Amino acid sequence: MTKLGARALLGVTALRSLGAAGALWALGLAPACAPKAQPPATPTGVEPALSPILPAAVAPLYALGEIVPRDPLVRSTVEAGGLPWVESLSGAAGRLAMGADGPPDLVSARWAATRAGYPYDVQQVIVGEEVAGGYPTGLAELIRQKLRPGDQIGLARARVLERDRWVVIIGRPALQLPDFPREQRQGAVLQLAADRPGRWTLVSPVGVIHEGALPVAAVLDLDGEWWLHIEGVEGRLGLPLYVDIPTPASSLVGDAPRGLKGPQDAEAAVLQILGDVREAFGAPALQVDPTLRALTAHPLEALQAGQLDHGAAEARLRAAGFLVGPSRVLSCKATDAAVCMDSLLRAPDARSALLDPTAAVVGLSLVVSTEGLALVLALTGG
C-alpha cells in the first residue's frame, strides 16, 4: 500500500441507477439469463462485431478531455440523445465496465474518475449488458431522463464474456476549474481559479485544515495525500492531490467488504477501514474504548431521528472526562460501511478528525436495517 502520510518539508510548516448514497450495482440492459435475442439494429455504417474502443482509464491531469467518442457504437448513442459526453469521465466508465475496481458502485466510480482525471462530482452510475456489438436501444433516452442542466456523462462499453457491458457515469460540475496535475511536488504552491465564487478547504495528510475564498492559494508543504474540497452555490467537489508520491492503484476504501450481512460484520468493516486509513497516513492505531462506545448510543438514536447535534454530543464526551486531544463525533448514513466511510473521508472536517494523529481511542454505535447503515463514531485523545 502506498503510504499517504506526510513528512514536513524542511524549513516549512431493468436498469437501476445508483444515487448519491450508493447502492448495489444495477442490473443489465438485457437480463443475462434471458433467452438469446437477435442483436438489435445497429446504426448505418457501424460494424456490429466491432470491438469496443475504450478511453484512457488513467490520466495525469484533472481535465475533461475530448467530447466525441472514438467508439462508433458509443458515438451513435451519444449523438442519438445529444448527450454531453466527456473523455475523462468515460475513461472511468470504461474502467468500471472492465471490472477493474470491483462492483461498479459510487465508491468505485468516484475512484475511477479520480484516476481518469475527471475533476467534478460523480452523481450516479448505470450499468447494463447487451449482446456483443448490439446497439443499446433506449439507453440514450434513459440517460436524458436523469440529467440536470450542466451535467456531463461518461459512457463506455467493454467486451466481457462475449457480451458488451455498458457503463454510464453522470457527473455534475459545481464550477469550472482549469486543467491541473493530480500529482504535485512538495513545496509547490497550489493556485487555482474558478469561473464563479466559492470557498475552498484543503486537508493535509496529518489532518490540518487550510481554507479560504476562491481562488485557491496554498503551499503543499507535506508529502502524501491532500484533499481539496471546493463548495459553490451550485454544489461541491472533492479531489485528492498526491504530493511526492504516485497516485495509488486503489482507493482508501477500495478493498473493504461491500454489502451488509449484519451489525457485527458492519462494525468489523468500519474498524478495518479506519485502521487501514490511519496506517496508510502513518497515524497511530486507535483502541476501542467501552465507555466511549456507550456514549455513542444516544447520538445514534438522534441520528436515526434526524436530530443529531454533533456539537452537543462532543460536549458530552468532554463532560464524561475525555479531555485529552480531540473530542469528535462523526456520523453517516449509507448503504454499507464502505460508502459510509468514503463519505466521511470526502468531508473536510470528518477527514481531519479521522487522520488526527493525536486521537487515541474510538467508540462507535451502528444499526443495520433494510435502508442500510447508520453509524456514529467518536474519537478522542483518551
N, C-alpha and C positions, 0 to 999 in steps of 0.2 A: 504494500500500500504506500502510495506517495505520502510523505509527511507534509501536512498542511500547516503545521505550526510555524513559529517565527523565531528569528534571531534579530536582535536590534542592529541596525546599521551603525557602525562606529561614528560617534560624534553627533548622532541624530536620534531623537526620541519618536332480424329484420335488423335493422341497424339500431343500435343504441349509441348515442354519443355520450362521452364521458364529461360530465360537468366539472365545475371548478373544485368540487370536493373530491373528485376522483371516483372510480368505480371499477368493477370487473370489466375486462375487455369486451368490446362489442362483438356481437355475432355477425356472421358473414352476410355479404350481399346475396349469396346463394347458399343455402344450407349444405354443409359438407356431406351430409348423409342422404340428401335428396336424390331421386333418380337422375341419371345423367341426362342433361338437357343439351339441345343443339346450341352451339355457340351463338350469342347474339350477333346481330348485324354489326359490321364494323364500318367506319367511315370510308368513303371512296378514296382509294389510293393508299390505304393502310393495310399492311400485311398482317392477317390475324395471328400468325405464329411468331411474329417479331418479338425477340427477347426484350425485356424491359431495359430502359436506359435510365440509370439512377444518378441523381445529382450527387455531388461530393458530400459525404457524411461528416467530414472534418475540415474545418477552415480556421486559419489563424486570426481572422478579423471578425469582429461583430459588424455585420453588414447584411443587406438584403440580397445582393447578387442580381442575377438575371431575372427577367419577368416573363420569359417564354420558355416552356418546357422543350427539351430535346426529344423526349419520348413521344412518338406520334399519337399513341392512344391517350396519354395524359394530356397532350396538347389539344386533341379533339374534344376531350371532356371539358377542359378549361375554356376553350373557345365556345363550346355549346352553351355554357352557362354564364359567359362573361365574367369568369372568376378571377379574383385578384391574387394570382399565383406568384410566389416569390421563391427564389432558388434555395436560400439557406434553410428556410423552414421546410422545404421539400426534401432537402438532404436529411433532415431529421426524420421526416415521414418515411423515407426510404430505409433509414437505419432501423426504424421500428418494424417495417414490413419484412426486413430480413431477419427479425428476431434477435437483433444484436444486444438489446438491453433488457431482455426478459419480457414480461407481459406488457403490452402497449397501453399502459395507463398514463395518468397525468405525470406521475413521478418520472417515468421513463421518457415521456415526451419532452418534459422540460429539460432533462439532462441531455437528450439527443439534440434539442435545439441549441443548448449551450455549446456542445461540441461542434455543431454545424455553423455556429456563428450567428444565429438568429437573436437579435438583441431585445426582443419585446416579450410580453407576457403570453403564455400559452393558455388558452381557454378550454378547448375541447379536443377530443380525439375520436375519430370514427374509423372503424376497421371493418373490412369485409373481404370476401373472396369471390372470384369469378373464374370461369373456365379459362385456361391459358389462352391469351390473346383475345379474350372476349371483351366487348365494349360494355362498360358498367351502366346500363340503361337506368335512368332515374337518379343517378348519383349527383349530377350537377344540380338538379332541382333540389334535392335534399340538402346539399351544402348551402344553396342560396337561402333556404328557409331558416338556416341557423346563423347567418351572417348579420352583423350590425354594420352600420356605416363606418368605414375606416378599417374594418377587419381585413386580415390577409390570410391566405391559406398556403399550407404545404400539402402537396398531393404527389404521391408516387406509388408505383406498383413494383412488386418483386415476385419472381417465379419461385414458388415454394411447393415442392411435391407435385409438380405438373399442374399446378393451379396458379393463378395470379392473386396475390394478396394486395389489396388496395388499402392505403392508409391516408387519412385526411387529418391534418392538424390545423386548427383555427387559432391564429394569433391576433393580438389586439394591441397595437401601439398606443401608448398614452400620450406620447410626444415623439418628435423625431430627433434622433441623435446622429452625429457624423460617424462615419466608419472609424473604428479604432481597434487596436490589438487586444486580444484577451490576455496575452502574456506580456508582462512588463518587467523592467529592470528595477532592482532595489535602489531607492533614492530618486526614482523618476517622479515627476510632478504630473499627476493626472489632471488634465484640463479638458473639460467637455462642456460645450454649449448646447442648448436645445432650442427648438423653434417656438417655445412658449414658456411662461413662468412655471416654476415648481420648486420643490425642495429636495435636496439630496442628503443621504446618510451613507456613510462608509464605515463598515465594521472591520477592524483589523483582525489579524489571526489570533490575537490574545483577547479579543472581545472589546477593545476600546472603540468608542463611537466618536466619529467626526461628522459634522453636519453643517448645513448652511443652505442659503438660497442659490438656485442656479445662476450662473454656470458653476460646474464643479471645479474646484481647485484644491488639491490635496497632495501631500508628499507621501509616497508609498515607501515608508521607512523600515518596514519589516518584510522578510521573505515569508512566503506561504500564501494561503488563500484569503483574499479580501472579499467582502460582499458589498456591492454597490446597489443601493435602493434609491429610486427616484420616484417622487409622487407629484402628480399634477392634477389639475381639475378633472381631467377625463380618465384618470386611472393611475396605475403604478407599474413599475417594472423592477426586476431584481436580477442582478448578474454577478457571477463570480469573476474575480480577476486573479491571475496567478503571477506572483512576483518571485522571480528567480527559481521557479520550479515549473515543470511541464504540466499541462492540463492532465489530470488523472484520467485513467481509462474508464472508471466508473464513478458514480456519484456517491455522496456520503451515505445514502440510504439504499443504494442500488442492490446490495447483497442481502438486505433484510427480508425476512419472510413476508409474503403477501397474503392477504385474506385474514379472516378471523375464525379461530376454532373455539375460543373461549377466553375468559378473563386471564387465566394463568398463562396461556400462550401469548396473549396480547401484552401482558406485563413483561414477560421474558423478552419479547421483541423490542419493546420500548427500552428496556435496560441494555439490551445488546446494542441497539443503535446509539444510545447515549454513551456507552463505553467505547464503541468504535470511533465515534466523533471525537471524544476527548483524547483518545490515544492518537488519532490522526493529527491533532493540533498540539500534541505534547502537553496537554493539561493533565493534572493528577486524576486518578480514578476516583469515583465517588462511592461512598459507602451508604447503603440503605439504612436509614435511621427509623426505628419503630415509632418513636414519638412524632417525628416529622411526618411519617406516613399517616398517623392518626389525625394530624392537623389538616390533612388534605381532604378528609371525608366530607366536612361541611361545605368547603368550596366546590366539591364535585356536585353536591346536591344543588348548589346555587347555579352552577354551570348548566345543569340539565334544565333548570327552571328559567334560564336566560337572565339570571340576576347576579352573576358573579362580579364582585367588586375586588379587583386584584389588589388595589391599594389597601383596603381593609384586611384582606387575607394576609398580606405581607406584614401589616401591623400586628396581627395576632401571632405571627411567628416570633416577632421581636418580644412581644409581651410574654410569650412562653419561655423566654430565655435564650433564644437563638440570636445572639447579639454580635457574634464574630463574623466578619466578612459580609457577603451579600445576603439579603433575605428576599428571595424572588419566588413568585408564584406564577407559573405559566399554565396555559390551558389550550386545548384544541379539540375539535370535533371533526371526525373524518371517517372514511370507510374502513381504514385499518391503521396499524401503528406506523407503517412506512409513510403513508400520506400525511398522517398527523405530525410526525416528527419533521418531515420535509417542510410542512407549512411553518413550523416554529423556526427552522433554520433560515427560512426566507424572510422572516420578520426581524428587523434590526434589533429591537430591544430583547426579544426572546433569544436570538442568536448570541447576543452579547452575554446573556446570563448562562447559556449552555457552554460557552467557551471560557468563562471566567476562571482563571487559574486559582483564585482564592476560594472557590467553592470546594467543600469537602464532603458534604453529606447531601442525600436526596431522599425525599419521600414522595410517594405517588399513590393516587387512587384512580381507578378507572372503572367504567362499566361498558359491557358489550351488549348490544341489542340488535334487533333487525335493522335499525337505522345506521349501525356502525359503532364507532368507538368514541367515547367521551373521556378525556384524560385531564387530570390536574397534576402538575409536577411542582414540588417545592424544593429549592436549592438554597443552602446556607453554608457559612463557613464552619459550622459546628457549634 
